[in-house]
Amino acid sequence: MGGLGKAGGTIFEKTKVVQWLDKNIVPHLPAKLRGQYKCPPTEKPTGQVATVQGTTNRVLPKSHPIGKSLGAASRAEQIARKLKMNASSPTTRQVLNSLDMPVEEFISKYRLASIWGRLGSEVRGMTVEEAITSSKMARKLLVDGRFARK
């Protein structure tokens, strides 16, 4: 049952641990304690709240988990792997969920206006996907949580 360190592991791993406890530990408890034992509720994968570090549980729009397909990886997953991006970060998920959006619209909705001075004029007419694949500076400015709109 690896992966249950300080971070807590995934929901699947937690469920496996609870199932193991129910199967292997509960039968060995004294009869009067068996009725008192209750399995802790497992977390539900839906309704995740994505927050930015340094804020008070502020939810970022469009930061829901990226869609995963059964057979092959989705386009967002492929781009995240190719560019070695942290797909579990809320700001990265926000970018990956907005790949088809023009950079100008993305920045006006989700990022601070101060990054316009750092972005080149050639990036302004691109989509978010084109910008993050063509320029490291654009990728940094669009993904970094410091520039997320508060």
Secondary structure as GFF3:
##gff-version 3
##sequence-region A 1 150
A	DSSP	alpha_helix	11	24	.	.	.	ID=ss1
A	DSSP	three_ten_helix	26	28	.	.	.	ID=ss2
A	DSSP	alpha_helix	31	34	.	.	.	ID=ss3
A	DSSP	alpha_helix	75	82	.	.	.	ID=ss4
A	DSSP	alpha_helix	90	96	.	.	.	ID=ss5
A	DSSP	alpha_helix	103	110	.	.	.	ID=ss6
A	DSSP	three_ten_helix	113	117	.	.	.	ID=ss7
A	DSSP	alpha_helix	128	134	.	.	.	ID=ss8
A	DSSP	alpha_helix	136	143	.	.	.	ID=ss9
A	DSSP	three_ten_helix	145	147	.	.	.	ID=ss10
###
